[in-house]
Every structure is written in structure tokens, then in C-alpha cells.
Amino acid sequence: MHTDRFVVFKFQDEWLVTYADREQSAFATRQDAERSAFDAADTLASHGHAVSVLIIPDAAGDASTSCFSAMGTEKKSLN
């Protein structure tokens, strides 16, 4: 089965979300980028697609808190 993949990473001063290695969306914060990627992944999963989200931490040390701990809730597993 094909897996749709979202990749979240920082490039220069923006956080980018790439879908299927083609489409990109830019966000000011890591939390906004993560939220967008997980919301889109949830939508695809609810339609029967296999999805994954890869988050590449910022090399400058922004591997800290993800949007889930910042929001105080965790997403359910897609499995």
C-alpha cells in the first residue's frame, strides 16, 4: 500500500510542510507547521489513506516542545 507522507522542516526562517515531495506550505512557527501536517494527515487517514508525518528538528536546537505538548493534548494514533 502506498503511504502519503508529510515532511515538516525548517528552511531559513520558515517552517515548511511538504506533501508528496511536491507541494509546500510555509509557516512562521514549528507548532503551526506540525498542526497543519497532522490535520491534513488526519483528513487523508479518515478517507482510508495510509499516511505518515516526518518532523525534522531544527539543527539550531528547536527540537524542543512539539505542538502537542504545547497544546496540552495528544493526537490519537492513526493505527
MDAnalysis code that builds the backbone (N, CA, C; Angstrom):
import MDAnalysis as mda
import numpy as np

u = mda.Universe.empty(237, n_residues=79, atom_resindex=np.repeat(np.arange(79), 3), trajectory=True)
u.add_TopologyAttr("name", ["N", "CA", "C"] * 79)
u.add_TopologyAttr("resid", np.arange(1, 80))
u.add_TopologyAttr("resname", ["MET", "HIS", "THR", "ASP", "ARG", "PHE", "VAL", "VAL", "PHE", "LYS", "PHE", "GLN", "ASP", "GLU", "TRP", "LEU", "VAL", "THR", "TYR", "ALA", "ASP", "ARG", "GLU", "GLN", "SER", "ALA", "PHE", "ALA", "THR", "ARG", "GLN", "ASP", "ALA", "GLU", "ARG", "SER", "ALA", "PHE", "ASP", "ALA", "ALA", "ASP", "THR", "LEU", "ALA", "SER", "HIS", "GLY", "HIS", "ALA", "VAL", "SER", "VAL", "LEU", "ILE", "ILE", "PRO", "ASP", "ALA", "ALA", "GLY", "ASP", "ALA", "SER", "THR", "SER", "CYS", "PHE", "SER", "ALA", "MET", "GLY", "THR", "GLU", "LYS", "LYS", "SER", "LEU", "ASN"])
u.atoms.positions = np.array([
    [0.841, -1.176, 0.000],
    [0.000, 0.000, 0.000],
    [0.891, 1.246, 0.000],
    [0.513, 2.220, -0.779],
    [1.236, 3.489, -0.856],
    [0.958, 4.316, 0.402],
    [1.985, 4.967, 0.924],
    [1.834, 5.840, 2.086],
    [2.039, 7.287, 1.673],
    [1.062, 8.132, 1.974],
    [1.202, 9.569, 1.744],
    [2.030, 10.139, 2.888],
    [3.075, 10.891, 2.563],
    [3.980, 11.398, 3.591],
    [4.003, 12.915, 3.616],
    [3.922, 13.450, 4.808],
    [4.111, 14.872, 5.058],
    [5.449, 15.031, 5.769],
    [6.244, 16.008, 5.340],
    [7.533, 16.276, 5.975],
    [7.522, 17.715, 6.471],
    [7.861, 17.884, 7.745],
    [7.920, 19.206, 8.375],
    [9.388, 19.510, 8.655],
    [9.876, 20.654, 8.160],
    [11.280, 21.013, 8.377],
    [11.456, 22.521, 8.303],
    [12.560, 22.982, 8.878],
    [12.850, 24.419, 8.867],
    [13.823, 24.731, 7.746],
    [13.519, 25.785, 7.001],
    [14.402, 26.267, 5.946],
    [14.487, 27.773, 6.086],
    [15.679, 28.250, 6.345],
    [15.911, 29.664, 6.629],
    [15.058, 30.062, 7.828],
    [14.149, 30.995, 7.697],
    [13.356, 31.440, 8.849],
    [11.922, 30.929, 8.832],
    [11.632, 29.928, 8.000],
    [10.270, 29.413, 7.890],
    [10.241, 27.915, 8.152],
    [9.117, 27.461, 8.653],
    [8.861, 26.030, 8.763],
    [8.018, 25.632, 7.558],
    [8.471, 24.610, 6.854],
    [7.784, 24.161, 5.646],
    [7.146, 22.801, 5.876],
    [6.023, 22.589, 5.218],
    [5.375, 21.284, 5.177],
    [5.341, 20.875, 3.720],
    [5.961, 19.748, 3.424],
    [5.974, 19.219, 2.068],
    [5.081, 17.986, 2.027],
    [4.257, 17.916, 1.005],
    [3.381, 16.766, 0.814],
    [3.724, 16.110, -0.511],
    [3.936, 14.817, -0.476],
    [4.215, 14.031, -1.681],
    [5.396, 14.601, -2.465],
    [6.358, 15.171, -1.755],
    [7.584, 15.722, -2.347],
    [7.319, 16.808, -3.384],
    [6.113, 17.358, -3.416],
    [5.794, 18.359, -4.432],
    [5.254, 19.648, -3.830],
    [4.179, 19.552, -3.106],
    [3.502, 20.749, -2.608],
    [4.141, 21.211, -1.306],
    [4.344, 22.519, -1.179],
    [4.915, 23.075, 0.040],
    [4.048, 24.198, 0.571],
    [3.959, 24.255, 1.890],
    [3.302, 25.361, 2.576],
    [4.273, 25.886, 3.614],
    [4.335, 27.204, 3.779],
    [5.263, 27.827, 4.725],
    [4.508, 28.340, 5.949],
    [5.150, 28.205, 7.113],
    [4.565, 28.648, 8.377],
    [5.625, 29.373, 9.193],
    [5.183, 30.292, 10.027],
    [6.111, 31.074, 10.850],
    [6.655, 30.266, 12.019],
    [5.863, 29.299, 12.524],
    [6.302, 28.535, 13.690],
    [6.242, 27.036, 13.423],
    [7.036, 26.323, 14.192],
    [7.031, 24.863, 14.106],
    [5.661, 24.322, 14.507],
    [5.068, 24.906, 15.534],
    [3.770, 24.430, 16.003],
    [2.704, 24.547, 14.919],
    [2.682, 25.661, 14.202],
    [1.702, 25.827, 13.124],
    [1.936, 24.819, 12.004],
    [3.193, 24.579, 11.671],
    [3.518, 23.621, 10.614],
    [3.113, 22.208, 11.019],
    [3.427, 21.823, 12.261],
    [3.045, 20.492, 12.743],
    [1.531, 20.329, 12.742],
    [0.842, 21.328, 13.244],
    [-0.620, 21.252, 13.309],
    [-1.214, 21.070, 11.913],
    [-0.702, 21.819, 10.947],
    [-1.191, 21.714, 9.576],
    [-0.941, 20.318, 9.007],
    [0.266, 19.807, 9.222],
    [0.612, 18.478, 8.702],
    [-0.258, 17.394, 9.325],
    [-0.451, 17.445, 10.648],
    [-1.255, 16.418, 11.306],
    [-2.735, 16.541, 10.959],
    [-3.239, 17.746, 10.813],
    [-4.636, 17.909, 10.403],
    [-4.863, 17.343, 9.002],
    [-3.949, 17.637, 8.086],
    [-4.068, 17.111, 6.718],
    [-3.932, 15.591, 6.709],
    [-3.007, 15.065, 7.513],
    [-2.830, 13.613, 7.594],
    [-4.082, 12.947, 8.160],
    [-4.681, 13.550, 9.180],
    [-5.920, 13.005, 9.746],
    [-7.040, 12.970, 8.712],
    [-7.126, 14.023, 7.903],
    [-8.156, 14.070, 6.862],
    [-7.959, 12.943, 5.856],
    [-6.720, 12.758, 5.394],
    [-6.455, 11.669, 4.448],
    [-6.716, 10.306, 5.087],
    [-6.293, 10.133, 6.339],
    [-6.490, 8.854, 7.027],
    [-7.977, 8.540, 7.185],
    [-8.785, 9.564, 7.420],
    [-10.223, 9.330, 7.575],
    [-10.875, 8.888, 6.266],
    [-10.172, 9.105, 5.154],
    [-10.656, 8.644, 3.850],
    [-9.964, 7.354, 3.412],
    [-9.298, 6.674, 4.348],
    [-8.721, 5.370, 4.071],
    [-7.295, 5.367, 3.558],
    [-6.644, 6.510, 3.512],
    [-5.258, 6.571, 3.042],
    [-4.293, 6.214, 4.167],
    [-3.196, 5.576, 3.798],
    [-2.099, 5.357, 4.744],
    [-1.242, 6.617, 4.729],
    [-0.967, 7.181, 5.904],
    [-0.227, 8.444, 5.973],
    [0.877, 8.369, 7.016],
    [1.882, 9.226, 6.840],
    [2.914, 9.394, 7.858],
    [3.327, 10.851, 7.881],
    [3.811, 11.293, 9.042],
    [4.319, 12.648, 9.208],
    [5.728, 12.536, 9.764],
    [6.678, 13.094, 9.032],
    [8.077, 13.116, 9.455],
    [8.409, 14.538, 9.863],
    [8.900, 14.710, 11.095],
    [9.292, 16.030, 11.581],
    [10.804, 16.041, 11.744],
    [11.457, 16.907, 10.979],
    [12.910, 17.035, 11.047],
    [13.210, 18.208, 11.971],
    [13.842, 17.949, 13.133],
    [14.107, 19.048, 14.066],
    [15.097, 20.049, 13.495],
    [14.987, 21.264, 13.964],
    [15.895, 22.334, 13.565],
    [17.275, 22.049, 14.141],
    [18.290, 22.131, 13.319],
    [19.660, 21.873, 13.765],
    [20.125, 22.894, 14.793],
    [19.482, 24.043, 14.849],
    [19.877, 25.093, 15.794],
    [19.313, 24.856, 17.189],
    [18.645, 23.735, 17.385],
    [18.184, 23.403, 18.724],
    [16.704, 23.578, 18.964],
    [15.899, 23.661, 17.933],
    [14.460, 23.801, 18.114],
    [13.783, 22.437, 18.193],
    [14.503, 21.446, 18.699],
    [13.936, 20.111, 18.845],
    [13.174, 20.006, 20.153],
    [12.761, 21.125, 20.670],
    [12.099, 21.178, 21.960],
    [10.662, 20.709, 21.863],
    [9.772, 21.462, 22.385],
    [8.383, 21.088, 22.536],
    [7.642, 21.052, 21.210],
    [6.942, 19.966, 20.980],
    [6.106, 19.889, 19.784],
    [4.781, 20.585, 20.052],
    [3.984, 20.734, 19.028],
    [2.698, 21.419, 19.201],
    [1.782, 20.637, 20.128],
    [1.960, 19.322, 20.237],
    [1.053, 18.536, 21.054],
    [1.245, 18.815, 22.532],
    [2.485, 18.885, 22.994],
    [2.677, 19.198, 24.402],
    [2.386, 20.663, 24.664],
    [2.613, 21.523, 23.676],
    [2.302, 22.942, 23.846],
    [0.796, 23.160, 23.923],
    [0.037, 22.335, 23.205],
    [-1.417, 22.467, 23.211],
    [-2.027, 21.728, 24.396],
    [-1.245, 20.840, 25.026],
    [-1.751, 20.115, 26.172],
    [-2.543, 18.873, 25.818],
    [-2.602, 18.520, 24.548],
    [-3.312, 17.315, 24.131],
    [-2.455, 16.555, 23.150],
    [-2.721, 15.267, 23.067],
    [-2.013, 14.454, 22.091],
    [-3.010, 13.886, 21.111],
    [-2.572, 13.741, 19.879],
    [-3.410, 13.148, 18.841],
    [-3.496, 11.648, 19.072],
    [-4.592, 11.075, 18.634],
    [-4.733, 9.631, 18.657],
    [-3.854, 9.029, 17.577],
    [-3.443, 7.816, 17.790],
    [-2.668, 7.108, 16.785],
    [-3.528, 6.874, 15.555],
    [-2.901, 6.976, 14.393],
    [-3.635, 6.715, 13.155],
    [-3.771, 5.224, 12.891],
    [-3.108, 4.401, 13.691],
    [-3.182, 2.945, 13.505],
    [-4.305, 2.358, 14.299],
])
